[in-house]
Amino acid sequence: MKTSKYVEDLRNKSEAELANELVAAKKELFNLRFQNATNQLDNTARIKEVRKNIARIQTIMTQKANA
């Protein structure tokens, strides 16, 4: 599955790499919302996908912090 591969890659990254990934995902989400508001976005499902990726990153960061 595509999702499990993505999560596996996240688990292998360091805290700093996860933080960078989180910042990049939040920037992408902002850009997607901006495009959606101006009716330039073709694939609106991408917003949901990016939101879930942000949650996945935050979950793994929390797991690493508690471990």
Backbone bond lengths (Angstrom), bond angles and torsions (degrees), N, CA, C in turn:
res aa  C-N    CA-C-N  psi(-1)  N-CA   C-N-CA  omega(-1)  CA-C   N-CA-C  phi
1 M - - - 1.450 - - 1.525 110.56 -
2 K 1.290 115.07 149.91 1.450 121.46 179.79 1.526 111.78 -68.74
3 T 1.326 117.13 -40.24 1.455 121.96 -176.65 1.522 111.20 -67.77
4 S 1.333 117.29 -44.21 1.456 120.01 -178.41 1.524 110.97 -65.59
5 K 1.316 117.52 -33.95 1.468 121.53 176.51 1.527 110.02 -65.87
6 Y 1.330 116.78 -40.85 1.462 121.64 178.77 1.528 110.72 -63.91
7 V 1.324 116.75 -43.66 1.463 121.20 179.88 1.520 109.72 -65.94
8 E 1.319 117.24 -39.93 1.467 121.15 178.31 1.526 110.53 -61.43
9 D 1.325 116.89 -41.66 1.466 120.88 177.11 1.525 110.77 -63.78
10 L 1.325 117.28 -39.28 1.465 120.75 178.80 1.527 111.18 -64.61
11 R 1.318 116.64 -39.43 1.465 120.10 -178.78 1.535 111.80 -64.72
12 N 1.330 117.06 -27.52 1.462 121.13 -178.64 1.520 112.84 -84.48
13 K 1.321 118.08 -6.47 1.459 121.31 -178.05 1.521 110.92 -88.64
14 S 1.341 115.16 156.82 1.466 120.67 178.45 1.524 109.70 -81.47
15 E 1.327 115.02 173.32 1.471 120.86 179.15 1.524 111.21 -59.30
16 A 1.328 116.49 -43.83 1.465 120.56 -178.51 1.528 111.26 -65.20
17 E 1.323 116.23 -40.63 1.463 120.08 178.78 1.529 110.68 -65.75
18 L 1.328 116.27 -38.40 1.466 119.86 177.47 1.523 110.76 -65.35
19 A 1.327 116.74 -39.43 1.466 119.94 178.65 1.527 110.20 -63.56
20 N 1.332 116.93 -41.91 1.468 120.69 177.96 1.523 110.91 -64.16
21 E 1.328 115.88 -40.81 1.471 121.12 178.46 1.531 110.49 -62.89
22 L 1.324 116.24 -39.46 1.462 121.35 179.43 1.527 110.84 -65.00
23 V 1.317 116.90 -44.38 1.471 120.75 178.85 1.527 110.08 -61.87
24 A 1.331 116.46 -43.37 1.464 120.21 180.00 1.528 111.30 -63.44
25 A 1.329 116.55 -40.53 1.464 120.36 -179.71 1.526 111.04 -67.01
26 K 1.331 116.83 -38.87 1.462 119.66 178.89 1.525 111.21 -67.59
27 K 1.338 117.24 -36.62 1.463 120.26 176.19 1.521 110.53 -64.92
28 E 1.335 115.34 -41.79 1.464 119.52 178.95 1.528 110.41 -62.85
29 L 1.334 116.90 -41.93 1.457 120.56 178.84 1.530 110.89 -62.04
30 F 1.326 116.35 -41.89 1.465 120.08 177.76 1.525 110.35 -60.24
31 N 1.333 116.40 -45.85 1.467 120.17 -179.45 1.521 111.43 -64.25
32 L 1.337 116.90 -39.43 1.462 119.95 178.88 1.526 111.10 -65.26
33 R 1.332 117.13 -41.05 1.462 120.12 178.36 1.520 110.84 -65.19
34 F 1.322 116.23 -38.49 1.457 120.34 178.71 1.528 110.05 -64.45
35 Q 1.326 117.20 -44.78 1.463 121.26 178.26 1.525 110.76 -63.14
36 N 1.315 116.72 -38.06 1.461 120.48 179.78 1.531 110.64 -65.71
37 A 1.317 116.64 -39.42 1.457 120.53 -179.14 1.524 111.67 -67.77
38 T 1.323 116.63 -29.75 1.464 120.46 -179.75 1.529 112.21 -98.05
39 N 1.335 116.15 13.03 1.474 122.67 178.08 1.521 113.58 58.52
40 Q 1.330 117.03 35.46 1.466 120.73 177.12 1.522 112.14 -106.58
41 L 1.324 117.54 -4.78 1.458 121.40 -175.09 1.526 110.07 -87.95
42 D 1.340 115.82 126.95 1.455 120.89 179.19 1.525 111.46 -89.36
43 N 1.321 116.86 -45.85 1.461 121.66 -175.70 1.522 109.58 -103.91
44 T 1.324 116.77 92.19 1.462 120.55 -177.74 1.528 111.77 -72.77
45 A 1.306 118.62 -17.91 1.460 121.43 178.13 1.523 111.36 -67.75
46 R 1.311 117.03 -19.59 1.464 121.24 179.64 1.534 111.04 -63.88
47 I 1.332 117.31 -31.89 1.466 121.05 178.72 1.529 109.69 -60.94
48 K 1.321 116.67 -47.22 1.457 121.48 179.67 1.523 111.04 -63.06
49 E 1.315 116.59 -40.60 1.462 121.51 -179.90 1.531 111.30 -63.46
50 V 1.329 116.76 -43.31 1.463 120.98 -179.45 1.530 110.10 -67.71
51 R 1.328 117.33 -39.41 1.468 120.36 178.05 1.527 110.45 -60.41
52 K 1.329 116.85 -42.43 1.458 120.70 179.18 1.528 110.97 -67.40
53 N 1.326 117.02 -36.83 1.462 120.09 177.50 1.524 110.59 -64.43
54 I 1.330 117.15 -38.90 1.472 120.87 177.44 1.525 109.11 -61.81
55 A 1.312 117.34 -43.14 1.465 120.97 178.87 1.525 110.96 -63.86
56 R 1.327 116.75 -39.49 1.466 120.11 178.41 1.528 111.03 -63.09
57 I 1.326 115.96 -44.02 1.466 120.42 -179.99 1.524 109.92 -62.14
58 Q 1.330 116.72 -46.11 1.457 120.39 -179.25 1.531 111.24 -64.09
59 T 1.313 117.69 -37.37 1.460 121.54 178.68 1.525 110.77 -63.03
60 I 1.319 116.46 -45.56 1.468 120.02 -179.48 1.526 111.02 -67.83
61 M 1.332 117.23 -36.52 1.459 119.75 176.23 1.526 110.54 -62.34
62 T 1.336 117.54 -40.83 1.460 121.88 178.82 1.530 111.02 -66.36
63 Q 1.330 116.24 -41.41 1.458 120.08 178.66 1.518 111.27 -62.43
64 K 1.328 116.75 -41.10 1.469 120.36 179.41 1.522 111.07 -68.23
65 A 1.330 116.68 -35.81 1.465 120.24 179.89 1.535 110.82 -68.61
66 N 1.318 117.04 -35.68 1.465 120.79 -179.17 1.516 112.76 -80.55
67 A 1.308 117.72 -18.42 1.476 121.09 -177.91 1.522 111.75 -80.40
